[in-house]
Amino acid sequence: MALTEFLTARIAEDEERARSPYLRTVYVGQTRADVRELAECDAKRRIVTEHATIDAGQWGDACGRCADWITPAAGYPEANTVDAPCATLRLLALPYADHPDYDQTWRV
């Protein structure tokens, strides 16, 4: 499982928990914590999208956000790529390190 798939699944679980009908019956409507958790899920989802892996050609796979692309005047492309998954996504996954699908190679 790719790290982006892992994170997307965990975020969906967090979002489902925040929207839980049980919480609605106990607290009557959304609590501030529910609203915050939903906003946090949205922010995490945007970060995952922003740091998605791209094919960097001869340089392999890289983070689409963290790669620093340079095109010299001679026309030969060079890149300072950041290996995928980048540290940002790996840090985002740390709170889920106890999940059975968490890959220890993602640990920062």
N, CA, C and O atoms as a printed pandas DataFrame, in Angstrom:
     atom_number atom_name residue_name chain_id  residue_number  x_coord  y_coord  z_coord
0              1         N          MET        A               1    0.843   -1.181    0.000
1              2        CA          MET        A               1    0.000    0.000    0.000
2              3         C          MET        A               1    0.889    1.246    0.000
3              4         O          MET        A               1    1.831    1.348    0.786
4              5         N          ALA        A               2    0.582    2.174   -0.875
5              6        CA          ALA        A               2    1.333    3.433   -0.937
6              7         C          ALA        A               2    0.949    4.313    0.249
7              8         O          ALA        A               2   -0.154    4.210    0.785
8              9         N          LEU        A               3    1.864    5.164    0.640
9             10        CA          LEU        A               3    1.612    6.045    1.781
10            11         C          LEU        A               3    0.411    6.953    1.525
11            12         O          LEU        A               3   -0.380    7.191    2.439
12            13         N          THR        A               4    0.261    7.457    0.324
13            14        CA          THR        A               4   -0.887    8.327    0.040
14            15         C          THR        A               4   -2.203    7.562    0.186
15            16         O          THR        A               4   -3.190    8.119    0.668
16            17         N          GLU        A               5   -2.227    6.303   -0.223
17            18        CA          GLU        A               5   -3.436    5.480   -0.054
18            19         C          GLU        A               5   -3.712    5.232    1.426
19            20         O          GLU        A               5   -4.855    5.304    1.875
20            21         N          PHE        A               6   -2.654    4.940    2.173
21            22        CA          PHE        A               6   -2.780    4.723    3.603
22            23         C          PHE        A               6   -3.355    5.959    4.290
23            24         O          PHE        A               6   -4.296    5.858    5.077
24            25         N          LEU        A               7   -2.786    7.121    3.988
25            26        CA          LEU        A               7   -3.249    8.357    4.609
26            27         C          LEU        A               7   -4.688    8.683    4.219
27            28         O          LEU        A               7   -5.484    9.094    5.064
28            29         N          THR        A               8   -5.020    8.504    2.954
29            30        CA          THR        A               8   -6.382    8.783    2.493
30            31         C          THR        A               8   -7.386    7.914    3.239
31            32         O          THR        A               8   -8.457    8.390    3.616
32            33         N          ALA        A               9   -7.052    6.650    3.454
33            34        CA          ALA        A               9   -7.942    5.744    4.185
34            35         C          ALA        A               9   -8.079    6.146    5.649
35            36         O          ALA        A               9   -9.180    6.108    6.200
36            37         N          ARG        A              10   -6.971    6.531    6.287
37            38        CA          ARG        A              10   -7.042    6.930    7.697
38            39         C          ARG        A              10   -7.833    8.228    7.848
39            40         O          ARG        A              10   -8.608    8.375    8.792
40            41         N          ILE        A              11   -7.643    9.162    6.931
41            42        CA          ILE        A              11   -8.377   10.431    6.978
42            43         C          ILE        A              11   -9.871   10.165    6.817
43            44         O          ILE        A              11  -10.689   10.774    7.507
44            45         N          ALA        A              12  -10.228    9.262    5.914
45            46        CA          ALA        A              12  -11.641    8.910    5.718
46            47         C          ALA        A              12  -12.224    8.302    6.993
47            48         O          ALA        A              12  -13.369    8.589    7.341
48            49         N          GLU        A              13  -11.453    7.468    7.697
49            50        CA          GLU        A              13  -11.914    6.894    8.965
50            51         C          GLU        A              13  -12.117    7.985   10.019
51            52         O          GLU        A              13  -13.109    7.974   10.747
52            53         N          ASP        A              14  -11.178    8.920   10.095
53            54        CA          ASP        A              14  -11.307   10.031   11.044
54            55         C          ASP        A              14  -12.546   10.866   10.735
55            56         O          ASP        A              14  -13.279   11.269   11.638
56            57         N          GLU        A              15  -12.765   11.116    9.456
57            58        CA          GLU        A              15  -13.916   11.906    9.039
58            59         C          GLU        A              15  -15.219   11.188    9.371
59            60         O          GLU        A              15  -16.177   11.812    9.830
60            61         N          GLU        A              16  -15.256    9.880    9.139
61            62        CA          GLU        A              16  -16.448    9.096    9.456
62            63         C          GLU        A              16  -16.737    9.136   10.955
63            64         O          GLU        A              16  -17.888    9.264   11.371
64            65         N          ARG        A              17  -15.688    9.026   11.753
65            66        CA          ARG        A              17  -15.857    9.094   13.204
66            67         C          ARG        A              17  -16.399   10.462   13.630
67            68         O          ARG        A              17  -17.240   10.549   14.525
68            69         N          ALA        A              18  -15.921   11.516   12.995
69            70        CA          ALA        A              18  -16.381   12.866   13.335
70            71         C          ALA        A              18  -17.846   13.070   12.955
71            72         O          ALA        A              18  -18.548   13.861   13.584
72            73         N          ARG        A              19  -18.300   12.364   11.938
73            74        CA          ARG        A              19  -19.688   12.485   11.489
74            75         C          ARG        A              19  -20.602   11.429   12.124
75            76         O          ARG        A              19  -21.765   11.313   11.739
76            77         N          SER        A              20  -20.102   10.677   13.068
77            78        CA          SER        A              20  -20.819    9.567   13.670
78            79         C          SER        A              20  -22.199    9.976   14.204
79            80         O          SER        A              20  -22.312   10.952   14.945
80            81         N          PRO        A              21  -23.239    9.236   13.829
81            82        CA          PRO        A              21  -24.585    9.528   14.349
82            83         C          PRO        A              21  -24.651    9.380   15.863
83            84         O          PRO        A              21  -25.453   10.055   16.508
84            85         N          TYR        A              22  -23.827    8.514   16.445
85            86        CA          TYR        A              22  -23.814    8.340   17.885
86            87         C          TYR        A              22  -23.464    9.654   18.584
87            88         O          TYR        A              22  -24.098   10.024   19.572
88            89         N          LEU        A              23  -22.466   10.348   18.073
89            90        CA          LEU        A              23  -22.081   11.626   18.669
90            91         C          LEU        A              23  -23.208   12.638   18.573
91            92         O          LEU        A              23  -23.405   13.444   19.482
92            93         N          ARG        A              24  -23.941   12.600   17.486
93            94        CA          ARG        A              24  -25.057   13.535   17.301
94            95         C          ARG        A              24  -26.139   13.308   18.360
95            96         O          ARG        A              24  -26.705   14.269   18.879
96            97         N          THR        A              25  -26.432   12.030   18.686
97            98        CA          THR        A              25  -27.478   11.757   19.673
98            99         C          THR        A              25  -27.014   12.098   21.081
99           100         O          THR        A              25  -27.819   12.510   21.916
100          101         N          VAL        A              26  -25.738   11.932   21.350
101          102        CA          VAL        A              26  -25.219   12.233   22.682
102          103         C          VAL        A              26  -25.094   13.738   22.895
103          104         O          VAL        A              26  -25.441   14.247   23.961
104          105         N          TYR        A              27  -24.598   14.450   21.883
105          106        CA          TYR        A              27  -24.310   15.869   22.052
106          107         C          TYR        A              27  -25.292   16.799   21.347
107          108         O          TYR        A              27  -25.139   18.017   21.440
108          109         N          VAL        A              28  -26.281   16.275   20.655
109          110        CA          VAL        A              28  -27.282   17.059   19.937
110          111         C          VAL        A              28  -26.622   18.084   19.017
111          112         O          VAL        A              28  -26.373   19.224   19.411
112          113         N          GLY        A              29  -26.352   17.667   17.816
113          114        CA          GLY        A              29  -25.716   18.537   16.839
114          115         C          GLY        A              29  -24.207   18.411   16.892
115          116         O          GLY        A              29  -23.647   17.691   17.718
116          117         N          GLN        A              30  -23.571   19.127   15.991
117          118        CA          GLN        A              30  -22.111   19.068   15.943
118          119         C          GLN        A              30  -21.499   19.853   17.085
119          120         O          GLN        A              30  -21.922   20.965   17.399
120          121         N          THR        A              31  -20.510   19.260   17.688
121          122        CA          THR        A              31  -19.756   19.973   18.713
122          123         C          THR        A              31  -18.632   20.732   18.028
123          124         O          THR        A              31  -18.332   20.496   16.857
124          125         N          ARG        A              32  -18.025   21.627   18.752
125          126        CA          ARG        A              32  -16.886   22.354   18.189
126          127         C          ARG        A              32  -15.759   21.392   17.838
127          128         O          ARG        A              32  -15.033   21.608   16.868
128          129         N          ALA        A              33  -15.611   20.324   18.632
129          130        CA          ALA        A              33  -14.567   19.338   18.357
130          131         C          ALA        A              33  -14.834   18.626   17.036
131          132         O          ALA        A              33  -13.899   18.350   16.284
132          133         N          ASP        A              34  -16.112   18.321   16.742
133          134        CA          ASP        A              34  -16.457   17.667   15.475
134          135         C          ASP        A              34  -16.100   18.575   14.305
135          136         O          ASP        A              34  -15.516   18.126   13.320
136          137         N          VAL        A              35  -16.447   19.830   14.414
137          138        CA          VAL        A              35  -16.170   20.788   13.345
138          139         C          VAL        A              35  -14.664   20.925   13.141
139          140         O          VAL        A              35  -14.184   20.968   12.008
140          141         N          ARG        A              36  -13.930   20.992   14.240
141          142        CA          ARG        A              36  -12.477   21.084   14.150
142          143         C          ARG        A              36  -11.899   19.831   13.512
143          144         O          ARG        A              36  -11.008   19.922   12.667
144          145         N          GLU        A              37  -12.394   18.664   13.905
145          146        CA          GLU        A              37  -11.867   17.421   13.343
146          147         C          GLU        A              37  -12.170   17.321   11.848
147          148         O          GLU        A              37  -11.336   16.841   11.079
148          149         N          LEU        A              38  -13.348   17.767   11.434
149          150        CA          LEU        A              38  -13.666   17.760   10.005
150          151         C          LEU        A              38  -12.764   18.719    9.236
151          152         O          LEU        A              38  -12.329   18.410    8.127
152          153         N          ALA        A              39  -12.484   19.880    9.820
153          154        CA          ALA        A              39  -11.570   20.834    9.177
154          155         C          ALA        A              39  -10.161   20.257    9.115
155          156         O          ALA        A              39   -9.443   20.458    8.136
156          157         N          GLU        A              40   -9.772   19.543   10.161
157          158        CA          GLU        A              40   -8.452   18.909   10.185
158          159         C          GLU        A              40   -8.358   17.825    9.102
159          160         O          GLU        A              40   -7.325   17.697    8.445
160          161         N          CYS        A              41   -9.418   17.055    8.918
161          162        CA          CYS        A              41   -9.440   16.032    7.860
162          163         C          CYS        A              41   -9.300   16.690    6.486
163          164         O          CYS        A              41   -8.569   16.195    5.628
164          165         N          ASP        A              42   -9.992   17.787    6.288
165          166        CA          ASP        A              42   -9.902   18.501    5.015
166          167         C          ASP        A              42   -8.478   19.006    4.784
167          168         O          ASP        A              42   -7.943   18.884    3.682
168          169         N          ALA        A              43   -7.868   19.569    5.822
169          170        CA          ALA        A              43   -6.496   20.076    5.694
170          171         C          ALA        A              43   -5.519   18.941    5.385
171          172         O          ALA        A              43   -4.645   19.092    4.532
172          173         N          LYS        A              44   -5.661   17.816    6.069
173          174        CA          LYS        A              44   -4.782   16.671    5.817
174          175         C          LYS        A              44   -4.952   16.165    4.386
175          176         O          LYS        A              44   -3.972   15.847    3.712
176          177         N          ARG        A              45   -6.190   16.092    3.932
177          178        CA          ARG        A              45   -6.454   15.625    2.564
178          179         C          ARG        A              45   -5.780   16.553    1.551
179          180         O          ARG        A              45   -5.230   16.087    0.554
180          181         N          ARG        A              46   -5.820   17.855    1.803
181          182        CA          ARG        A              46   -5.175   18.818    0.907
182          183         C          ARG        A              46   -3.654   18.663    0.917
183          184         O          ARG        A              46   -3.007   18.791   -0.123
184          185         N          ILE        A              47   -3.091   18.388    2.085
185          186        CA          ILE        A              47   -1.645   18.173    2.185
186          187         C          ILE        A              47   -1.243   16.931    1.399
187          188         O          ILE        A              47   -0.241   16.946    0.685
188          189         N          VAL        A              48   -2.017   15.858    1.527
189          190        CA          VAL        A              48   -1.719   14.624    0.784
190          191         C          VAL        A              48   -1.757   14.899   -0.712
191          192         O          VAL        A              48   -0.884   14.440   -1.449
192          193         N          THR        A              49   -2.754   15.639   -1.165
193          194        CA          THR        A              49   -2.861   15.982   -2.584
194          195         C          THR        A              49   -1.681   16.845   -3.025
195          196         O          THR        A              49   -1.111   16.628   -4.094
196          197         N          GLU        A              50   -1.320   17.816   -2.203
197          198        CA          GLU        A              50   -0.224   18.742   -2.522
198          199         C          GLU        A              50    1.122   18.026   -2.631
199          200         O          GLU        A              50    1.981   18.428   -3.415
200          201         N          HIS        A              51    1.302   16.968   -1.846
201          202        CA          HIS        A              51    2.582   16.258   -1.802
202          203         C          HIS        A              51    2.512   14.896   -2.493
203          204         O          HIS        A              51    3.273   13.988   -2.159
204          205         N          ALA        A              52    1.615   14.759   -3.439
205          206        CA          ALA        A              52    1.474   13.486   -4.158
206          207         C          ALA        A              52    2.743   13.161   -4.929
207          208         O          ALA        A              52    3.466   14.050   -5.380
208          209         N          THR        A              53    2.992   11.879   -5.067
209          210        CA          THR        A              53    4.159   11.395   -5.803
210          211         C          THR        A              53    3.984   11.633   -7.294
211          212         O          THR        A              53    2.916   11.397   -7.859
212          213         N          ILE        A              54    5.046   12.102   -7.912
213          214        CA          ILE        A              54    5.050   12.270   -9.368
214          215         C          ILE        A              54    6.180   11.448   -9.967
215          216         O          ILE        A              54    7.146   11.113   -9.282
216          217         N          ASP        A              55    6.057   11.132  -11.226
217          218        CA          ASP        A              55    7.119   10.441  -11.950
218          219         C          ASP        A              55    8.121   11.505  -12.382
219          220         O          ASP        A              55    7.806   12.360  -13.210
220          221         N          ALA        A              56    9.325   11.453  -11.823
221          222        CA          ALA        A              56   10.351   12.447  -12.132
222          223         C          ALA        A              56   11.284   11.969  -13.232
223          224         O          ALA        A              56   12.419   12.434  -13.345
224          225         N          GLY        A              57   10.799   11.039  -14.040
225          226        CA          GLY        A              57   11.593   10.571  -15.176
226          227         C          GLY        A              57   12.859    9.879  -14.733
227          228         O          GLY        A              57   12.823    8.956  -13.920
228          229         N          GLN        A              58   13.983   10.329  -15.271
229          230        CA          GLN        A              58   15.266    9.681  -14.980
230          231         C          GLN        A              58   15.650    9.761  -13.512
231          232         O          GLN        A              58   16.525    9.020  -13.064
232          233         N          TRP        A              59   15.011   10.650  -12.751
233          234        CA          TRP        A              59   15.339   10.802  -11.339
234          235         C          TRP        A              59   14.481    9.908  -10.446
235          236         O          TRP        A              59   14.657    9.909   -9.227
236          237         N          GLY        A              60   13.553    9.145  -11.033
237          238        CA          GLY        A              60   12.686    8.262  -10.251
238          239         C          GLY        A              60   11.428    8.970   -9.802
239          240         O          GLY        A              60   10.987    9.922  -10.447
240          241         N          ASP        A              61   10.844    8.523   -8.709
241          242        CA          ASP        A              61    9.643    9.139   -8.161
242          243         C          ASP        A              61   10.033   10.223   -7.168
243          244         O          ASP        A              61   11.006   10.083   -6.427
244          245         N          ALA        A              62    9.267   11.299   -7.164
245          246        CA          ALA        A              62    9.568   12.416   -6.276
246          247         C          ALA        A              62    8.287   13.020   -5.739
247          248         O          ALA        A              62    7.201   12.767   -6.261
248          249         N          CYS        A              63    8.417   13.813   -4.703
249          250        CA          CYS        A              63    7.292   14.568   -4.180
250          251         C          CYS        A              63    7.019   15.715   -5.141
251          252         O          CYS        A              63    7.925   16.476   -5.480
252          253         N          GLY        A              64    5.773   15.839   -5.580
253          254        CA          GLY        A              64    5.405   16.891   -6.519
254          255         C          GLY        A              64    5.523   18.285   -5.946
255          256         O          GLY        A              64    5.613   19.252   -6.703
256          257         N          ARG        A              65    5.527   18.418   -4.650
257          258        CA          ARG        A              65    5.637   19.719   -3.993
258          259         C          ARG        A              65    7.079   20.046   -3.610
259          260         O          ARG        A              65    7.516   21.189   -3.748
260          261         N          CYS        A              66    7.802   19.066   -3.140
261          262        CA          CYS        A              66    9.134   19.307   -2.592
262          263         C          CYS        A              66   10.243   19.265   -3.636
263          264         O          CYS        A              66   11.358   19.714   -3.367
264          265         N          ALA        A              67    9.957   18.733   -4.826
265          266        CA          ALA        A              67   10.978   18.687   -5.872
266          267         C          ALA        A              67   11.269   20.097   -6.357
267          268         O          ALA        A              67   10.351   20.886   -6.580
268          269         N          ASP        A              68   12.536   20.407   -6.517
269          270        CA          ASP        A              68   12.961   21.724   -6.985
270          271         C          ASP        A              68   13.457   21.560   -8.414
271          272         O          ASP        A              68   14.575   21.096   -8.641
272          273         N          TRP        A              69   12.634   21.937   -9.363
273          274        CA          TRP        A              69   12.964   21.722  -10.771
274          275         C          TRP        A              69   13.776   22.883  -11.317
275          276         O          TRP        A              69   13.446   24.049  -11.097
276          277         N          ILE        A              70   14.843   22.549  -12.033
277          278        CA          ILE        A              70   15.724   23.557  -12.622
278          279         C          ILE        A              70   15.909   23.212  -14.095
279          280         O          ILE        A              70   16.225   22.069  -14.426
280          281         N          THR        A              71   15.721   24.161  -14.959
281          282        CA          THR        A              71   15.979   23.946  -16.382
282          283         C          THR        A              71   17.065   24.925  -16.812
283          284         O          THR        A              71   16.797   26.114  -16.981
284          285         N          PRO        A              72   18.280   24.436  -16.991
285          286        CA          PRO        A              72   19.386   25.324  -17.391
286          287         C          PRO        A              72   19.177   25.882  -18.796
287          288         O          PRO        A              72   18.381   25.357  -19.575
288          289         N          ALA        A              73   19.891   26.937  -19.100
289          290        CA          ALA        A              73   19.780   27.591  -20.408
290          291         C          ALA        A              73   20.131   26.648  -21.549
291          292         O          ALA        A              73   19.601   26.792  -22.651
292          293         N          ALA        A              74   21.009   25.692  -21.304
293          294        CA          ALA        A              74   21.424   24.754  -22.352
294          295         C          ALA        A              74   20.286   23.834  -22.774
295          296         O          ALA        A              74   20.398   23.131  -23.779
296          297         N          GLY        A              75   19.191   23.832  -22.017
297          298        CA          GLY        A              75   18.045   23.008  -22.376
298          299         C          GLY        A              75   18.052   21.619  -21.782
299          300         O          GLY        A              75   17.150   20.825  -22.051
300          301         N          TYR        A              76   19.062   21.309  -20.970
301          302        CA          TYR        A              76   19.093   19.995  -20.342
302          303         C          TYR        A              76   18.432   20.097  -18.966
303          304         O          TYR        A              76   18.922   20.802  -18.084
304          305         N          PRO        A              77   17.329   19.396  -18.797
305          306        CA          PRO        A              77   16.638   19.509  -17.506
306          307         C          PRO        A              77   17.430   18.848  -16.387
307          308         O          PRO        A              77   18.002   17.771  -16.559
308          309         N          GLU        A              78   17.451   19.489  -15.279
309          310        CA          GLU        A              78   18.047   18.936  -14.067
310          311         C          GLU        A              78   17.025   19.122  -12.963
311          312         O          GLU        A              78   16.186   20.021  -13.018
312          313         N          ALA        A              79   17.105   18.288  -11.993
313          314        CA          ALA        A              79   16.161   18.419  -10.891
314          315         C          ALA        A              79   16.820   18.055   -9.581
315          316         O          ALA        A              79   17.633   17.134   -9.510
316          317         N          ASN        A              80   16.466   18.775   -8.568
317          318        CA          ASN        A              80   16.835   18.425   -7.215
318          319         C          ASN        A              80   15.575   17.789   -6.632
319          320         O          ASN        A              80   14.733   18.481   -6.060
320          321         N          THR        A              81   15.449   16.479   -6.776
321          322        CA          THR        A              81   14.224   15.817   -6.361
322          323         C          THR        A              81   14.288   15.419   -4.901
323          324         O          THR        A              81   15.362   15.171   -4.353
324          325         N          VAL        A              82   13.141   15.363   -4.292
325          326        CA          VAL        A              82   12.992   14.855   -2.942
326          327         C          VAL        A              82   12.275   13.528   -3.086
327          328         O          VAL        A              82   11.157   13.468   -3.598
328          329         N          ASP        A              83   12.918   12.466   -2.635
329          330        CA          ASP        A              83   12.336   11.143   -2.781
330          331         C          ASP        A              83   10.915   11.092   -2.237
331          332         O          ASP        A              83   10.576   11.751   -1.254
332          333         N          ALA        A              84   10.106   10.298   -2.902
333          334        CA          ALA        A              84    8.736   10.096   -2.451
334          335         C          ALA        A              84    8.690    8.794   -1.659
335          336         O          ALA        A              84    9.373    7.842   -2.038
336          337         N          PRO        A              85    7.941    8.708   -0.610
337          338        CA          PRO        A              85    7.166    9.799   -0.036
338          339         C          PRO        A              85    8.069   10.764    0.729
339          340         O          PRO        A              85    9.051   10.368    1.356
340          341         N          CYS        A              86    7.708   12.022    0.655
341          342        CA          CYS        A              86    8.515   13.061    1.300
342          343         C          CYS        A              86    8.302   13.039    2.815
343          344         O          CYS        A              86    7.407   12.362    3.321
344          345         N          ALA        A              87    9.130   13.782    3.516
345          346        CA          ALA        A              87    9.056   13.841    4.981
346          347         C          ALA        A              87    7.715   14.387    5.454
347          348         O          ALA        A              87    7.234   13.990    6.515
348          349         N          THR        A              88    7.108   15.280    4.699
349          350        CA          THR        A              88    5.817   15.852    5.100
350          351         C          THR        A              88    4.769   14.754    5.222
351          352         O          THR        A              88    4.062   14.689    6.228
352          353         N          LEU        A              89    4.656   13.884    4.209
353          354        CA          LEU        A              89    3.675   12.800    4.262
354          355         C          LEU        A              89    4.034   11.780    5.331
355          356         O          LEU        A              89    3.154   11.246    6.007
356          357         N          ARG        A              90    5.325   11.508    5.485
357          358        CA          ARG        A              90    5.736   10.546    6.505
358          359         C          ARG        A              90    5.423   11.059    7.901
359          360         O          ARG        A              90    5.030   10.282    8.771
360          361         N          LEU        A              91    5.593   12.367    8.127
361          362        CA          LEU        A              91    5.230   12.953    9.419
362          363         C          LEU        A              91    3.714   12.931    9.632
363          364         O          LEU        A              91    3.240   12.701   10.744
364          365         N          LEU        A              92    2.970   13.170    8.573
365          366        CA          LEU        A              92    1.514   13.141    8.651
366          367         C          LEU        A              92    1.011   11.748    9.043
367          368         O          LEU        A              92   -0.049   11.618    9.655
368          369         N          ALA        A              93    1.765   10.720    8.693
369          370        CA          ALA        A              93    1.377    9.342    8.995
370          371         C          ALA        A              93    1.752    8.899   10.410
371          372         O          ALA        A              93    1.223    7.897   10.891
372          373         N          LEU        A              94    2.638    9.611   11.079
373          374        CA          LEU        A              94    3.117    9.186   12.406
374          375         C          LEU        A              94    2.008    8.916   13.425
375          376         O          LEU        A              94    2.116    7.942   14.169
376          377         N          PRO        A              95    0.954    9.722   13.498
377          378        CA          PRO        A              95   -0.094    9.425   14.488
378          379         C          PRO        A              95   -0.785    8.078   14.251
379          380         O          PRO        A              95   -1.460    7.565   15.144
380          381         N          TYR        A              96   -0.622    7.511   13.072
381          382        CA          TYR        A              96   -1.250    6.239   12.729
382          383         C          TYR        A              96   -0.250    5.083   12.788
383          384         O          TYR        A              96   -0.529    4.008   12.257
384          385         N          ALA        A              97    0.894    5.280   13.414
385          386        CA          ALA        A              97    1.961    4.277   13.427
386          387         C          ALA        A              97    1.540    2.963   14.087
387          388         O          ALA        A              97    2.161    1.929   13.842
388          389         N          ASP        A              98    0.506    2.986   14.913
389          390        CA          ASP        A              98    0.052    1.753   15.548
390          391         C          ASP        A              98   -0.954    0.982   14.688
391          392         O          ASP        A              98   -1.407   -0.092   15.082
392          393         N          HIS        A              99   -1.304    1.521   13.525
393          394        CA          HIS        A              99   -2.240    0.856   12.617
394          395         C          HIS        A              99   -1.533   -0.334   11.962
395          396         O          HIS        A              99   -0.357   -0.228   11.611
396          397         N          PRO        A             100   -2.232   -1.468   11.791
397          398        CA          PRO        A             100   -1.579   -2.649   11.210
398          399         C          PRO        A             100   -1.053   -2.446    9.780
399          400         O          PRO        A             100   -0.145   -3.165    9.360
400          401         N          ASP        A             101   -1.594   -1.499    9.035
401          402        CA          ASP        A             101   -1.124   -1.254    7.666
402          403         C          ASP        A             101    0.019   -0.249    7.587
403          404         O          ASP        A             101    0.549    0.006    6.505
404          405         N          TYR        A             102    0.401    0.319    8.721
405          406        CA          TYR        A             102    1.499    1.287    8.735
406          407         C          TYR        A             102    2.804    0.571    8.401
407          408         O          TYR        A             102    3.107   -0.475    8.975
408          409         N          ASP        A             103    3.559    1.125    7.491
409          410        CA          ASP        A             103    4.847    0.566    7.067
410          411         C          ASP        A             103    5.953    1.289    7.837
411          412         O          ASP        A             103    6.096    2.507    7.728
412          413         N          GLN        A             104    6.724    0.545    8.605
413          414        CA          GLN        A             104    7.775    1.145    9.440
414          415         C          GLN        A             104    8.836    1.882    8.623
415          416         O          GLN        A             104    9.568    2.701    9.179
416          417         N          THR        A             105    8.938    1.617    7.334
417          418        CA          THR        A             105    9.908    2.349    6.504
418          419         C          THR        A             105    9.471    3.805    6.302
419          420         O          THR        A             105   10.267    4.639    5.870
420          421         N          TRP        A             106    8.210    4.107    6.612
421          422        CA          TRP        A             106    7.724    5.490    6.512
422          423         C          TRP        A             106    8.165    6.333    7.704
423          424         O          TRP        A             106    8.106    7.561    7.643
424          425         N          ARG        A             107    8.602    5.697    8.781
425          426        CA          ARG        A             107    8.938    6.425   10.002
426          427         C          ARG        A             107   10.058    7.411    9.736
427          428         O          ARG        A             107   11.040    7.084    9.070
428          429         N          VAL        A             108    9.911    8.606   10.253
429          430        CA          VAL        A             108   10.907    9.669   10.073
430          431         C          VAL        A             108   11.846    9.642   11.259
431          432         O          VAL        A             108   12.773   10.449   11.331
